[in-house]
Amino acid sequence: MQVDTRNFVNHLHNALEQNKIRSFLDQSLERGLEIAPAINEVIEQSRSAIVVISQTFASSPWCLDELDKILDCKEKKGQLVFLIFMDVDPREMREQSGSFTWIGQSEKGFGQENADKVRRWRDALRKAGNLTGWSLETVALDSQVQALSSLLRLEVEEVQILGISGTRGIGRTTIVRALYQQIADQFDRSYFLANVKDIMSEDGLIKLQETLFANILSDGVSEFSNDIHVVTNFMRSKLHNKRVLLVFDDVEGLLDPLCCLIKAINLGLGSRVILIPQQEETLSGLRGEIFKVRSLNDDQALELFSWNAFCEKYPKSDYKMLSNCFTSFSKGLPLVLTLMGSFLNGKSIKEWQRAFDQLKEIPQGKVHEIPRIVINGLEANERMIFLDIACFLNGYDKEEIIKSLNQCGVLANSGIEILAQKSLVYIDENNKIWMHDLIQEMGRRIVIQECPNNPSKRSRIWHHEDALQVVRQNSGTKAIEGIKLDKIDVQDLILHANSFKKMKKLRLFMMADHVLDCGPAGHLSEKLQAHFARNGGIMLAFWEVLVKRISKFWSRGA
């Protein structure tokens, strides 16, 4: 039995025994015994098997051997197999990604003679990932997912658009993503598009179409016209006879252009489009169904908080009163419950009390200010990574982020793991790192408060207008650690190269929404200043250099 599942499995075992269901735990046998004669015999004699799969499951050769044997009995003897996924995405098991990339600890200890064993383990994980199971990730999720599915009426052939309403942090995206994973394979094409507002802020519908159809089309199309009508006709030719599932997340203020686009491309019969805005008012003009996400009741809120704080359904007795206090402050919002529970996990009662004292200082009704307590508790390395993601890197590939930040002298790998454990970020099925918009907003607000009236004295500048003003006015300062320019203003960069020389702490420089340079503080600012100044009289040459560098970055799969 894995350490991270022990409490849950013990409770499950006791519940089965109380219901007079004879059950066997592998911990009841000494680990010194051979697995084949001991465990195999019990598995073969069992009518059913329950497998609890957690993030560390694939690191245990013992667990992998048991899974392989259980699935063999399922195929040969019809044994019933029940899977419970504890903070695990079954897709990672099927794709051998995430915590299932390496199995049996690291595979380095397995020579060629054990290649067959490793192959069997991988096959077993893929098979298990395709089986239906239960997820312990979110309390009260299934009922809302089912209600949303019913409202979609998948059996109806007409194209339908559905809006999702509810308070920010209530779990709208989580519910829609869970449904998306369940039904996506019933459509010819499907795509979940996050951060729509940020994408369209660059070049409007053209950028949105590029992002959407570069992912949803499988015919290798990589270049798009700048003519909106040409692009729309192209999209219609590709999708007019396809049953498509599209999810647009964060569509604040974009309802009309999105609905016009959906109508123009003439999706095939049975297609479904789901829109998730930040504010409910955005859906006021929607011609379609609206699904309102419910907040958790008191019992559900306490359960979700407890799973995150104790990895158990109910609070420990010594912590029960404080748990109820934290839960009451959450107003039934899953985001807040998950954040606070993860933050308090493993802490002493005194630390809980100090956190609650901070909580009481938050004004009544300002529940969305609660994440600040978690952010303020971060160590310097994790705080730096958190603010970098909030200001620049939300939605980027995990490996690219790690590679870039490591060049800046940041311990990115361990830092991202800690942020994920604290529920400040999450990693999706495409290995991209995401931060909830409320948490991102809080992170950016922290940076703005460093100097509210002067962006050049803040540690990070992500608004293009602010960044351009700093460059043009040659007002760079040693406070700046990261700067982003959404558009390539080559002439400004060349004419004002000295601005970078003043940014003594600069370690992250972004242009055209791609990380072009990153490095230790001091070295990067001098490198950029010298590079831009050196090309001052050769505009065309610099342009060619810049294009080559961007192309090289794209070729790495950014």
KELUMLO-952064 format. One record per residue: x, y, z of N, C-alpha, C, CB in turn. Coordinates in pm, whole numbers, plus 50000, padded with zeros to 5 digits. Glycine has a CB too. Layout:
N
XYZXYZXYZXYZ...
//
This chain:
558
500844988150000500005000050000500895012550000499045000050123500535022449922501295034849915500985043550036500985042349784501995051050079501835059450197500765069950175503165066250233500715075850051499795086850027498345082350015500185094049902498085069250015496705064350009496305056850136496515055349888497215055950232496995047050347495735050550426498205047550440495545063550457494365067350536493075063750464494395082250565493005067250336491795064450260491535049450251491885070550120492585041750221492425027250204492015020750336493725021050152492585025250445492195019650575490725022350606493075025350686490255034450577488835037750598487965029150506488565052750571488395027350383487635019150288487575004650335488265019950147488694999550383488744985750431487814983750550490184981850471487824993250643486944992350760485474992750719487235003750858485165001250622483775002250576483314989150511483625013850477484184982950435483844970150372483624959350478484954965950275484494958850577484364949050684483074951150763485564949850779482724963750789481494966650863480254962350786481414981550894480374962150654479264957650570479374942750535479204965850442480204935650615480364921250604480854916950466479054914450634481744925550408482414921950282483854918550317482324933650175484184906050298485534901650332486544907750236485624886150331487534914550291488504921450206489914918850256488224936550203490864920750166492264917850196493124929850160492734905250120493994933750253494964944350227496344938250211494954954850340497094942950108498404936850086499374939650200498984941749956499064949450287499964952250400499894941350507499634965850461498894932550496498784922150597499794911050576497384916350597500484911150462501564901650439502894908750455501444895250299503874901850507505194907650524505834909950388506084898650612506514921350374507094924850246508234915550207507584939150249508744907850301509824898750268509364886750187510494894150394508054883950190507564872350116507544874949967506174868750164507704864449890507634865649744506234869849703508024852349676506144879349611504844884249570504054873549495504994896649484504744865449416504024855849332503184845849411505004848249245503754838449505502954828449576501974834449676503864818949647502284845849733501424851549837500314860149779502254859849933500684871149717499694880449663498924874249547500364893349618499634867749458498964862149340497844852549376499974855149252498074844649479497054834849520495794841949571497614825549629495984852749650494844860249702494084866949589495304870549805494824872949495494174879649382493364869749300495234886649293493924858049275493244847949193491964842849261494174836249164491944842649393490784837449465489704848049488491224831749598490034860749457489094871749483488084873049368489864884949501486854876749405485824878949304485904892949245484434876549363486494902149321486634915949273487894922149334485384924449309488304933149275489504940149324489274955149316490764936049243489704962349418489654976949419491084982149412488914982349547491364990449313492704995849295492645010949316493264992449153493395015749414493485030249441494775035249379493425033449595494625044149282495795048949207496055063549242495575047349053497255066049292497635079749330498825084149246497975080649482499355096049277500465101649202501735093149213500745115649249501885085449321503105077649340502945063049301503555078349484501785059649245501495045649213502555039649121500125044349149502935047049016503835041548914505255039748964503835050348793505585045449079506945044049132507135031149211507285055949219506045023549231506105011449314506034998749229504975011549417507144991349213507104978749139506074969049199508484972249138505914969349332504954960549400503544963349350505024962549555503164976349350501824980149304501624976749156501584995149327502644978849076502544976148933502364961248906503774981248860503074953048982502904938448968501494934249003503904931049057500954940049111499584936749152498574940849045499244943549284498744952848991497824957648887497864948548765498174971948846499064944448726499204935448611498464922348635500694932748581498604916848756497934904248790496414906048795498454898948926495954917048853494504919648864493874920648726494244932648944494514927948635493964929348500494004916148423494724940048423494994907948454495054894548392493864886148437496394887448427493534886848567492374879548619491074885248564492364879948773491034898048540489844904248481489584898448342490004919548473490644897148264490504892248127490204877348123491754895248048490864869448208490744854948201489604849348286492034848748244489294856048396488294850548488487074859448506488924848148621487084871048441485944880048456485884886848590484674872648434487024888048657487054894548788486614909248775488484893748849485774913848869485334927748869486454936648922484064929448953486734947548850487794956748891487214970748907488954956748787487424976349026486954989949055488184998849073486044990349183488255009748995489385018849003488995031749074489925021948861489865036449162489675049249229490895057849198489465047549385490685069149131491775077949093491895089049197491565083948951492965088849273493175098749379494125109649328493725092149508493545121049287494325132049231495145127549111495255138049337494555119049031495225113748912494295115448792495615098848931494855119948680494105120848555494325107848479494545133148471493285099848453493445087248381494155088848247492105080748359494025100848187494695102948059496205101748073494325116648003496755106048187498195104748210498615090048213498595111648340497745081548263498045067248264498065061748121497015059548349497075066148042497005061247904498185066147820495695065647839498575078647843499625084747762501015082947822499345099447743501095077347944502365075648014503065089248030503285065747938502305099148078502845112548099502685116348246502145122948007503135128548280503005133048418503715123748515501545134148456503045119848620503655111048721503805096648672502835111248849503315093848551503425080348495504455079548382502055075748443505285090048370506315090148266507355079448295506985103948256507815079048420508775068748463508085059148558510015075248532508315046548541507665036748627508715028148696506695028048547508295021848807509235013648882510365022048938509785002648796510065033748989510985043749044511665051448931512045036949134512605045648856513225053248747513505044648625514505059648795513295031848636513585022048531515095019848514512975026648398515915028248577517365026648561517855013748625518095038648621517125009348728517544997248795517104984548726517024997248934516414986048614515924974348542516734972448414514414975848509517464961548409518284958748292517454953148178519384949048327518164949048071517484943847953516694931347985518494941047843517174923848086516484911548121515094914048179517304903548219514844926448225513534929948282512684938348187513724937448412513124939248062512384947447965510954942547949513094947247829510744929547956509404924047941508514928048058509454908847929509104928448178508344932448298507914947148285509204930448426508834955748243508504969948227507414971748121509764977948188507514964048011506504964947905505134960947958506894955947786505084950248040503804945848097503224956448190503994932748174504084962948269503614973548358502984984948278504764978748444503664988948173503144999948091501824996148026504165003947982501714983947977500464979247918499344979348022500634965147859499684975148144498674974848251498174988848284499244968048378499094998648289498695012348317497785017948207499925021148334498115014848083497275019547971495875013447978497935016047836495825000448006494524993748015493694999648130494704978448035494355001748246493655007048362493155021248334494565006948486493955029048261493565042648229492345043548140494695049648164492015032748071490855032347983489605027148053491145023847863489765022548177488615017348251487885028548322489065006648352486605026548342485805036248416486115035148565484295033948391486255046548630486545046348774485955058548842488055045848798486325060248969485865071749047487035081049073485215067049182486755093949073487785103849102487525110049238487825114648993488595111949315488475118349445488945132849441489285110649549489025138649321489575152049309488645162849364489895154949165487355162549329486475173549367485175168349424486195182549249484805173649541483555169849605482385175749530483545174449752481275168349522480025172749461480155176049313479495184849534481165170249248481375173149107480425165349018482815169949068480245152549048479485143748958478055148748934479435129749015477385153249039475985157249023475865169348931475355160349159476785178948942476725190648857477135187448714477605201648913478085178448699478485174148564477315167448495479705164548569476595159048568475435152148511474335161948473474885141848609474115171948558473095182048529473465190048405472905191448649474755193348392475215200748274475075192248149476675205148293475405179448160475285170348046473825169347999475805156248083472915168848093471485168048058471035180547983470625166148184471555192148026471165204647961471725205647820471645216448044472855199047794473435199247660472595191347559474845193547663471835181547607470975173247521471745168247398469725181247477472705159747425473575154847319472845147147210474635146247378471645142347241470885134647142470215143547037469835126147211470145156647063469505165946970470485169846860469005178647045470035169946734470945172146621471275186846596470345166446498470435196046635470705210046606471925215046684469475218646639472605225146627473745231246693473265239246813474545240146595473935237646928473505244647048474675251947113472865234847147474385264047164475355271847240474855272847383475565286047178475735270147478475345270047619476325278647699475295255647675475785287147787476615295447872476685289948013476085309647874477795292448081478005287948219478095300248308479285279148232477205301048407477215312548499477515307848641475865320048494477905317348722478225314248861479315323348912478645299548876479425324449042480435333049104481835328249067480275333149257482755337649050484145333949021484715325649136485025346648998485395314749101485965305749201485015294749243486365313549320483835294149179482835284349220483045270849152481435289549189483955270349054484275257548991483685255548853483815246649077483355266448783482745265248651483655257948553482385279048596484915262348546485855256148453486105241548489487175263748451486215238548618486445224848663485315215648619486595224348816484085220148635482915212048597482865209948447481615218748645483085220648371483045219448225484175210648174483125233248159485355211948232486485203648188486215188848218487805208148258485605186048333485265172148367484285166448266484685171148509483265174148229482305169648129482975168147993481125179448118483825177647959484545177247830485325164147816485505189247818486015160147921486795147747916485905135447901487645146448041484685136447949483755125047940483155123647801482645126648042482885134847732482095134147609482865137747483480915143147622484115142047496484855146747378484945136147269486255150947419485065123447308485215112947207483925110047130485705100247272482825116747167481565115047093481455124946976480375116947188482485133146958482485143246853483615140646753482625157346914483425145846630484465144346528485705152446563483935148446391485485164446614486585173246656486195179746788486895184046547487185182546872486905189046999488115196947043486505178847108487855207947115488965215847169488475224447285489595224747058489295225447389489025233547507489995245447502489185225247641489475257147474490315268947456490245277947579489885276847330491335278847653491395287047774491925300947741492285280247881491705310347834492235323947821491875330647689493745323747836490625329347647490175335147521490385350247518488705331847496490085356847629490215371447634491645375947607489755376747770492625368847667494025372447645494435370047500494935364347739493955359147442494295355947304493765366547209493745342147266492515370547228491905380247138492395394547162490405379847153493025397047276493535410447302494725413647214493935411747449495355403247154496525405447069496105410046929497365392647060495395401446855495005404746718493565400646689495945397946619492725401046790491315398446769491005384446721490775408146673489995383346634489525370346588490585362746510488305372046503491455369746439492495362946362493365354346454493375373346285493815360046565494655352646659493885341046721495175361946770492605343546752491765332846808491645321346710490375338246846491415324446584491255314046482492555306246463490815320246349493665313246464494955306346452495145296446565496105316446450494885301146687495075292546804494125280746802494865300546932492875283346770491855272946771492115262346665490485279046751492315266746543492375256946435493745250746414491935263346308494775256646472496065249946473495995237546561497175259446521495055237646657494905226346748493805216746704494625231246888492735222046645491595213446615491715206546479490325221446621492505212646387492685206546256493875197146257492865217246147493775186646182494845176646182495505175246044494305163146226495365185645960495915184445825497175192845805494875188645724497785196845917499085203445906499025218145868499905196445808497865224445869497775238545834498495246945941496285242945821499405255245898500175263245994500165278145964501605258345998499695282245844499675296245809498255300745779500595298945689497915312745821496565317945804496625331745739495825318645940495615334845663495505348045601495175358445706494455348045490495545370945678495175381945767493795387545736496205393045758493155382045633491815386145594490795377645670491605384845440489975384045755489045376745839488055368545758488295386345929487655373745641486685366645558487305354245495486155375945448488555355245455489245343645399489375332645504490635347545345489755336645626489925326945733488585320345769490525333645858487525328545774486205323145807485755312945703485175334445818485965316045576485605306545469486415293745480485815313045330487675295145514488525283345531488005274545645489985287545559487635280845756487105273445870485805266345834486885282945989484945273345759483675267345720483905254945633482815277645646484875255745542485145244445453485635232245529486155248345347486275234545642486835223545720485855217545820488065228345792484915225745868484095221245981482595220645955484335230246097482145224645836480705225645815479985212245825480425231845680480685201345800480055188145806480565179745924480285180645676481215186446019481775179446134480975182246261483245183546155480795171746342480185173446474481295177746570479465160146524481205190146617482315196346689481895200246830482825208646613482815198346925482635203047063483685213747090482745191147167483245226047118484165237047146483835243047282484085247747035484875245447361484715252447489485585264947485485105243247610484985276447511485705289147518485655294147662485085299747419486815294447727486895298647867487415313047876487805289147949486825320947964487165335047985486815343247861488655336548019485525344347833485045351447714484475365247751483975343147642485015371147856484475383747905484405394347795485315388948020483195399747769483005410247671483125405847528483975420847696483135392747503483385387647367482235379247314484645379447365481075380247379479945371847341479525374047195478765374347434479345386547157478855389447021479805384746912478615404247006481115388146918482005383346811482125368046807483385389346829482095361546923482185347046924480935340646863482385341947067479765345746899478525340246843478455342446692477295346746911478935354046646478975356546501479935347046432479385371246473481065344446494482035335146437481455321146428483315334946520480805316646537480215303246540479145301746432479605300346679478345312146417477295311746313477915311646174476345323946327479005319446154479615320746022480275307845975480625331846024480875300346066481595288246022480665276346005482675284746122479385277946045478365267946011478765253746054478095268145860478885251746185479275238746239478265227946201479415239446391478735215446197477885204246158476815201146261478725192046134475825193146220474725189346308475245182546434473765180146234474595185746546474975179446673476125186246744475325165246649476665197146687477785204146750477325211446876478425214146651478255212946969477985219947094479085229947123477835209947212478685241947167479635252547203479315257047345479565264647102480335257247431480155261247571480985273847596480575249747670480345284047652480995296847679481065299247830480225308447610482265302647880482465305048023483015319248041483435294448085482165328748085482655342448111483055344048257481565352848074483745355048287484055358048427482825363348500485205368248435482065371848432480905378048494479615372748432480975393348479478625370348515477355364848467476665374148367476435362148585476865387348384476185397048297476555395248151476515411148341477715389248124478165387247986477175378847907479535380747985476455369847976475555360447909474145366047889475485347647987473945378747926472575384047922471975383847782472565398247975472795385047679472265385147542472385371947470472945395547463472745361247541472955348247477471635341747436473715338947570471555337447312470395329947265470685315047281470065333447117470515310147398470785296247427470585293447575472195292447385470795281147614470615277147753471745282747839470565261847765471445284947967472455289448063472435279848183472185304248108473595274548216473725265448330474355273048446474585252848293473665273448558474175280548675474815270748773473035288448745476085272648799476825263848890476475267549034478355264948866476165257549112475785259549252477015259449343474785248749298476975267549448478025266949549477805254549635478045279849636478855250449706478755238549792477965241849918480165233349828477205232149967476555234050097477585231950207475345224250114477175233950331478135233550443478845220050454477425236550574478105209150440478725195850452479705193250338477635184850453479315196950217480205195050102481455203650114479465198249971481265216050162482405225050178483405219350280481935238950222482905214350390483775208650493484495196350440482965204950618483795188250361484415176250305485545179850209483355167550233485305189550120486345193450025487545199350098485795203649924487275207650197488365213450276489165202450345487805223350380488465192550400489125181750474490005173050384488085173050544489505170250263490315162150170491635169150141489545159450038491605182350129492825189750098493695192050221492475202950036493085193750336493855196550458494375183950526493005204250555493585172950519493955160850594494035148350506492955158450704493655149450378493545137750289492535127750345494925130950272491565132750416490485124550471489175132050455490755121150620488075124750466486765130750442486355140450551485715120050429486785137650675486385146150788487625151650859485495138150887487505163050924488655168950994489065160251113488325183151041490325161251149490775154851272490125161951390492325155151284489895154651496489115159851608489685172851664489035149551718491015173751676491635185751733491465197951643493105183251758491215195351517491145206251420489705209351376491985202751298488745202451433487375203551383486815217651393486485194051456487005224251508486435237451527487055247451428486645242251672488395247051415489055256151322488665253051178490585255351338488475240251147488055236451012486705242550978487995221150998485795242151073484485248251052484595263451033483555245051171485515269651106485715284051092486215287550951486705289151198487215280250904487735282750770486665280250665488965273950743485895269650683484865266150586483785276850579484235252650622483415282450693482365292650692482795305250617481975296250836484105308250620484605319950550484605318050399486005323250597484585305650352484755302650209483535305750125485115288150192482365306750188481105309250117480805298350014481135322950048481305286150041481025274849953481775275049821479575274349925482835283149811483615284049687484725273549686484215298249670484695264149593485705253449588487135258649576485425244349473487355269449499488705274649483489295278649618488705286749388488525285849698489015290449828489215278649923488035300649889488285269349923488395257550010489625249249976487125248949998489855247349847491015239449803492315246549838490945236949651492365259549813493575267349843493915266849992493395281749799492935269950076493195270450220493505256650276492005276550293492775246450229493045232950277494455228550241492035223250219494865230950116496215227150072497275235050150496375229649921497005247750175497945256250248498145251350391497455270750249497075246750456497145242750596497565228250616495815244950661497635220650508497985206350517499325204550586498015200050376499335196650692500575193550763501015203850865501655191650665500255214650881500645225250975500065222551115500175239050923500685228451214500265226651354499035235151384501415230351450498405232451497497225240251536497585254951554496605234551666498785257851608499205271751624499305278751489500565272351697499835271651390499925277551256498535279651196500775268451163497635270351223496245272051179495625284451243495395259551213495885286351371495295297651442495835310751387495585296551593497165311151357497735323351300497105326451164499265322051286496885315951084496265317950953494825322950968496285304850873494125317751068492745322151089492695336651137492045313051192493685340751217493755354751260493935363851139494915356751361494755359551041494915367350919493605367750839496035361450832492895356550842491635355550769490605365450823491085341250776490605367150954489625376151017489875390750982489665374351168491085393850936491405407650899490855411350761492915409750902490435401350683489885403850550488465409450566489875390850463488145420650501486815426750515485695417250477486725439250430484565418850540483385410550513483025411350365482195415050601482795399750307482395399250168483555398850069481535410850137484795400850116485965400750029486595386850027486995411450074485785376849999486265363050006487365360649904485125353349983487375368149794488395366149691489755371549730487945372549563489835377949849491125382549901491845371549977490925394749991491165360550003491745349650083493015343850022490725338750102493105342249887494355336649831495615344149871494255336449682495465356849910496645364649948497375358350068496245379149982496605352050159497215345450275498145334350229496125339750369497695326650131498515315550078499745321050007497685306849982499555331249925500675337149850501715343049944500165347849753501265349850049502195355950144502995345450220501425364650243502495333150224503205322450295504245315350211502245312550346504425319550086505385312949999506815316850033505095316249853507755307450014509175310550026509605318849905510025297450038510785324849912511245334149808511265327849670512615339349842511785315549659511885308949528510495306349467512655295649541509585301149551508235298249501507475311149469507455289949605507705321449548507025334149524507485340149390507305344149640508775339149362509295344249236508665337049117510825342849231508585323849124507995315949016506505319049004508205300849040505835320149117504405323349116504135336449043503855324149259504895346849075504685359949012505075359748865505475370749086506095352148828506475350848686505335344548606507745342348672504715334148662503605327548593502405336848586503225314348664502095343548696500945352548699501085363948599500755358148839502295369048584502495380748498502815377248353503595389248554503465365748329503955362948195503635349048139505405364748194503625338848220503755325248170502525316348190504905318748235501385322148224500165314148243499765307748110499015322948298499625294448110499235287347989500385282447905498385296047906501615284247951502785279747876503125265147910503985288747905503885258947821504315245147840505215244147963505055240047715504985234048043505725232448168507225231248145505235220348242507635223248048509055221248025509725234147976509275210147923509015241947894509565254647848509745264247966508645260847742508765264448056508865273248173510055269148260507555272748255510175256348285511285251448368512635254848305511175236248389512735252348175513985255148104514335269948110513895250547958513335278448086513575292948086513945298048225512325300248036513185294148326513435299348461514715293848521512265296248552515075281548487516335276048536517525284248488516495261448491517405289748366518475298248315518595311248394518235301348168517545314648465517545326848548518055324148688516145332848555518515311948714518985308648848517875305148945519765319848903516685301948890515535298448974515415283248982514235304648918515045277949098514815263549113513395260449068515045258849262513235259848935511885259548878511155246448902511955262148731511845235248888511175222248897510515220249034512165210848871511315221649139510765219749275509765230749309511905219549380510025242849260509115253949289507735251949230509695266749238507685247049106506395244549041505655233249112506595241048892506385223049156505755212149231505085217349358506785201349267505775226349427505225231949551503985240349521506285240349625504035248349415502875256449378501685247649343503215265649259501955236349276500865227049242500305220549367501365216249144501175216849462500715210949587499825220649664501905206749673500125233349653499345243549724498135248049642500225255549757497905241749527496765244649439496795258749382495465242649514497985264749374498115277949314498225277049162499325285249371498675265649112498705262948969498265248548947500135265448909497905245248823497635231348789498185228648651496105228248796498475216148623499065212048496498025203948420500375203748517497705208248298496635201648224497145189548147495975211548128496245183348069496595171147997497615173547887495365164947939497825186047848498815189447745500115194447806498255200047651500285192347936501495196048010501695211148015502715189447948500605218648008500685233048021500315237148164499755240047919500975247348213500735252148349499705263348345502065257048415498675261848427497605271648431497405276848572496305265748378496955289048580496645295548707495225301248695497695306848742494405298748796493035304048794493085319248780492255300048923492135324748704492175339148677492115347448804491025342948586491415342748907491375350149034492745350549101490345343849130493445339249096494775338549157495755346849075495255323849167495645345948942496505354148856496265369048882496245350848707495015372648894494665386648922495285391249053493135388348927495245382549155495835385949283497355387849270495515375149387498015378849196499455379849177499845392849107499955368049097499095396349003499395408748931499135421049018498555409648803498115420149103497825431249192498975433449291496495428749268499575422549336500715423549428501855431149362501185409449472502105428149234503185435049162502855449749142503435428349026501615452849105501215466749085501385474849213499755467549037501095468449327501205475349456502645478349496500545467149564503625472549424505025475849450505285490749424505965467149363504595496249322504655510549292503465513849203506015514349222502325517049262501075518649187501125528849073499995522649280501895539449089501865550448991503025550448893501855563349063503955541048907505135541148819505525526948781506315548448887505105522148662505415508348621506915505448616504815505548486507735515448589509175512948576509835509148708509855525248519509115511148819509655507448949509045494649004509445518749047508335487348916507795474248954508725463148907506375472248894508595451448966509475440248931509135434048796509415429649038507865435348754507425429048630506475438448555506725415448658506685439448423505845447948339505295439448226506645460248283503985436948227503375428148127502445435548031502615417248196501945447348067501105455147977501995461347870500305466048054501615459247743502445464047633502655479147640501805460247499501595486747670501705501247674502695505747781500335507547699502635499347898503575502748006505015499547966503215495248136505195487547907506535483347866507105492647759506515468847815506255496347663506695505047555507055518947608505615506047448506285523747705506575536747765507915536647836505465540747862508205525847908509485524647979510645524847881509515511748063510475517547769511545517147669511725530647602511245506347564510625536647558510705549347485511235560847570509335553047431510875560747697511305571547786512645568647852510255574047892513235557447814514535553547869514495553648022515645562947818513355548548076513135549248221513275535748290511765554948249514025526848229514265513948293514975515548426515075504848201514655506948522515265507848655515765494148699514265513548758516515494148807517045481548859515975473148927518165484248957514765478548940513675470649000513125460348904512565479849047513275462548773512615454348671513325440748657512595461648536512565429948679513075416348662512565409748534512695407848781511395414248488510815408648366510025419248291509915396648399510055418548157509325428148076508825421147950510215440348040507605424747908506975418247792506455428747696505835408847838506785426947567506255435247460505455426247367507405442647383504155429047355503305420547273503585422047125501855423647301504005433647084504285436146943505755439346926503395447646887506295436446808507715438546784507935452646733508265428146682508325461546821508615475346786510125476746769508065485346894510605472146654512055471346632512715484946644512335465346495512115495046583512735508246585512855513646727511935517946498511825511846806511885516346945512995509447022510545514047015513135496446999514155488847071515555493547033514015473747042515745496446906517055500846860517375514946908517135500146708516405523846896516625537746934516795539447085515475546246886516225530447161516235532047308516905520147376514805533747361517965515047315518645503247369519195505647509519765499047277519575518147539520155521047670519195518647785520635535247675517895518247754516915515747860517145502247926515495516447805517575492447846517815479047901519045478847991517975468847789519995487547962521215487848041520935491348187522205497847983519855498848209519505502848345518785491748423518635515148342518325481548351517555470848417518535460248470516525464248317519205463648577520285455148629519805441548679520975462248742518525440348713518005427648764517185420048659517145430148886517165424848535516365418448431516835404148406516435426548301515895394748410516225380748385515245374148288516245373048516514145381148254513145375448164512675386248067511945369548244512905383947937512515393447834511635386147733513755399847765510415391247713509475384847622509085394447511508225379947697508945388847391508515396847278507595388647190509735401947199506535394847140505575387947053505035375247118506225384546918504855375747251504285364747328505145352247328502925361547276506435353547303507345342147310508565345947394507765337547168509025336647477510215339347558511415338747465510355329047676512035350247442513195350747353514495350147430513155363247268514545356247544515775356647622515475355247770516555369647596516315347847837516245347147981517635343548031515185336748030517975348448148519305345748200519485352348335520365350448104520665350548395520925356248527520775371348527522315352448574520295376648638520115391148650521445398148623519575394948790521405409048548522615416548516523165412848379523675414148620523375399948356523925395548227522925397948114524305380648234521655395248140520665396448034520495411047991519325390748079520435420248087520245434348052521405439447967520105442848179522635435748002523795440047924523785433647786525085436547998523385421147779523325413947651522325420547556522945399247674521135423747607520115430047523520545443947480518785430647597521105451747575521515465247542522585465047432522045472447666523565456247446524635455447346524085450947211525735445947393523165441447216522615435947091521835446447014521725423947120520955453647084520125463647016520985475546971519005468447109521915479947056522735491447022523645488346902523585495747143524165476246899525085472246792524425472746655525625458146817523105470546652522375470146526521675483346496521355458846528522065493746568521375506446555521305511846413522025516446640522355509946334522345515546200521975505546093523685521246169521595493646133521305483246034519935477446062522395472146035518895484846031517525480846063517175467446002516545491346015517475465745873517105453445804517845441545862517385454645654519125443345891519925432445946519375427946081521385436545960518995437746164518445434146295517125426846281518255446546381516305431546188515015424946166515225410246129514225432146055516195407746040516475394045997516965385546115517515393845884517805391346198518305384146316517155380646409519355392746393516265390246430515135388046521514205377146468514355401046541513925377646337513055367546277513665353746290512805370846129514975352646269515645339646281515535334346424517125340846241515675343446521515605339146661514205334446697516035350646753513195341546647511815337346672511545323946607510825347946621512005322346483511805309746411512485298146483512345310846267513665300746536514375290246611513605286246734515775295046650512995296246800512205293246920510995284946884511765306146990510305288546775509135280946731509515266546699508485287546609510695264646637511095251146596511325242046714512345251846512511495248046834511665239746954510335234947007512415247347062509235238946942507915234146983507215243147080508035220647043507615255847086506965265247177505565268147133507755278247187
//
